Amino acid sequence: MGAIFAFLGGAFITLQGVANAQISQSIGTWQAAALTQFTGFVVALIVLLAMRDGKLGDYGRVKPGYLFGGAFAALIIFGNVKAIEEIGVTISSASLLIAQLGLTFAIDSNGWFGVAKQRMRWPHFAGIGMMIAGVVILSV
C-alpha cells in the first residue's frame, strides 16, 4: 500500500503543479499558493471531521517546530509554479525529485529529525547520478 500511496502522491504533486501554474497565470503566483493552501485546508478539515481518527488534544504532543511544516507548502507551490513556467513540467518534476532525493539522503545518512540513521551505499549514489544524467539529457 505504501508504494501505491507514494505513486498517487507523486501524480497529485504533478497535477497540482500544473493546476497552480494555470491559476498563477490568471491571478498571480502567491494568490495561487494562497488559494491552493486554503482549498487543501478545507479538504483536510472535512476528511478529519469525517474520519474522526484522532484527538485534537494530541496536537500538543507535536514538537512546536514541526507545527510549521505546512508553511513549507506555500514555498513549494511558489517554487513549483515558477519552475513550470520557466522550464516546463517534465524538467520541473524531475528536478524536484532529485532535490527530494538529495535531501532525503542527507536526512537518512545523518539521522536528522529523529529518523533512524541509514547507511548509503554506492547503488544509492549511482541511482541519483543516473537521475541527474536523465534530467541533463531531457534538458538538451
C-alpha positions as CSV (number, residue, x, y, z in Angstrom):
1,M,0.0,0.0,0.0
2,G,2.9,2.4,0.7
3,A,4.1,2.2,-2.9
4,I,0.6,2.9,-4.1
5,F,0.2,6.0,-1.9
6,A,3.7,7.2,-3.0
7,F,2.7,6.8,-6.6
8,L,-0.6,8.6,-6.1
9,G,1.2,11.4,-4.1
10,G,3.7,11.9,-6.9
11,A,0.9,12.0,-9.5
12,F,-1.1,14.5,-7.4
13,I,2.0,16.7,-6.9
14,T,2.4,16.9,-10.7
15,L,-1.3,17.6,-11.2
16,Q,-1.2,20.3,-8.5
17,G,1.8,21.9,-10.1
18,V,0.2,22.2,-13.5
19,A,-3.1,23.5,-12.0
20,N,-1.2,26.0,-9.9
21,A,0.7,27.3,-12.9
22,Q,-2.5,27.8,-14.7
23,I,-4.1,29.6,-11.7
24,S,-0.9,31.7,-11.4
25,Q,-1.2,32.9,-14.9
26,S,-4.7,34.2,-14.2
27,I,-4.3,35.7,-10.7
28,G,-0.7,35.6,-9.6
29,T,1.7,33.1,-8.0
30,W,1.2,34.0,-4.3
31,Q,-2.6,34.2,-4.9
32,A,-2.4,30.7,-6.4
33,A,-0.4,29.5,-3.4
34,A,-3.0,31.0,-1.0
35,L,-5.9,29.5,-2.9
36,T,-4.3,26.1,-3.0
37,Q,-3.4,26.2,0.7
38,F,-7.0,27.3,1.5
39,T,-8.7,24.6,-0.6
40,G,-6.2,22.0,0.8
41,F,-7.1,23.1,4.4
42,V,-10.8,22.8,3.7
43,V,-10.5,19.3,2.2
44,A,-8.2,18.1,5.0
45,L,-10.6,19.5,7.6
46,I,-13.6,17.8,6.0
47,V,-11.7,14.5,5.9
48,L,-10.6,15.0,9.5
49,L,-14.1,15.6,10.7
50,A,-15.5,12.7,8.7
51,M,-12.9,10.2,9.8
52,R,-12.7,11.1,13.5
53,D,-9.5,9.1,13.8
54,G,-7.7,11.2,16.4
55,K,-8.0,13.6,19.2
56,L,-7.5,17.3,18.9
57,G,-5.6,17.1,22.2
58,D,-2.9,15.0,20.5
59,Y,-1.6,18.1,18.7
60,G,0.1,19.1,21.9
61,R,2.4,16.1,21.6
62,V,3.9,17.5,18.4
63,K,7.2,19.4,18.8
64,P,6.4,23.1,18.2
65,G,8.9,23.5,15.3
66,Y,7.1,20.8,13.3
67,L,3.8,22.6,13.6
68,F,5.0,25.0,10.9
69,G,5.7,22.2,8.4
70,G,2.6,23.3,6.4
71,A,4.2,26.7,5.8
72,F,6.7,24.9,3.5
73,A,3.8,24.1,1.2
74,A,3.5,27.8,0.3
75,L,7.2,27.9,-0.7
76,I,6.8,24.5,-2.5
77,I,3.9,25.9,-4.5
78,F,5.7,29.1,-5.4
79,G,8.9,27.3,-6.5
80,N,7.0,24.7,-8.4
81,V,4.9,27.2,-10.3
82,K,7.9,29.4,-11.2
83,A,9.8,26.3,-12.3
84,I,6.9,25.0,-14.5
85,E,6.6,28.5,-16.1
86,E,10.3,28.6,-16.8
87,I,11.4,25.1,-17.7
88,G,8.2,23.1,-18.2
89,V,6.5,20.2,-16.3
90,T,8.9,17.4,-17.1
91,I,12.2,19.1,-16.1
92,S,10.5,20.7,-13.1
93,S,9.2,17.4,-11.8
94,A,12.5,15.6,-12.4
95,S,14.4,18.4,-10.7
96,L,12.0,18.4,-7.8
97,L,12.5,14.6,-7.4
98,I,16.3,15.0,-7.5
99,A,16.2,17.7,-4.8
100,Q,13.9,15.5,-2.7
101,L,16.2,12.5,-3.0
102,G,19.3,14.6,-2.2
103,L,17.8,16.0,1.0
104,T,16.4,12.6,2.0
105,F,19.9,11.1,1.5
106,A,21.3,13.7,3.9
107,I,18.4,13.1,6.4
108,D,18.8,9.3,6.3
109,S,22.6,9.2,6.4
110,N,22.8,11.8,9.3
111,G,19.7,10.6,11.3
112,W,18.2,14.1,11.3
113,F,14.7,14.8,12.7
114,G,14.7,11.6,14.7
115,V,14.9,9.4,11.7
116,A,16.9,6.2,12.1
117,K,20.3,6.6,10.6
118,Q,20.7,4.7,7.3
119,R,24.0,3.7,5.6
120,M,24.1,4.9,2.0
121,R,25.8,2.6,-0.4
122,W,27.1,3.1,-3.9
123,P,23.9,1.9,-5.6
124,H,22.0,4.8,-4.0
125,F,24.5,7.3,-5.3
126,A,24.6,5.6,-8.7
127,G,20.8,5.8,-8.9
128,I,20.7,9.5,-8.1
129,G,23.6,10.1,-10.6
130,M,21.5,8.4,-13.3
131,M,18.6,10.6,-12.4
132,I,20.7,13.7,-12.7
133,A,22.0,12.4,-16.1
134,G,18.4,11.9,-17.2
135,V,17.5,15.5,-16.4
136,V,20.5,16.7,-18.3
137,I,19.5,14.6,-21.3
138,L,15.9,15.8,-21.1
139,S,17.1,19.4,-21.0
140,V,19.1,19.2,-24.2
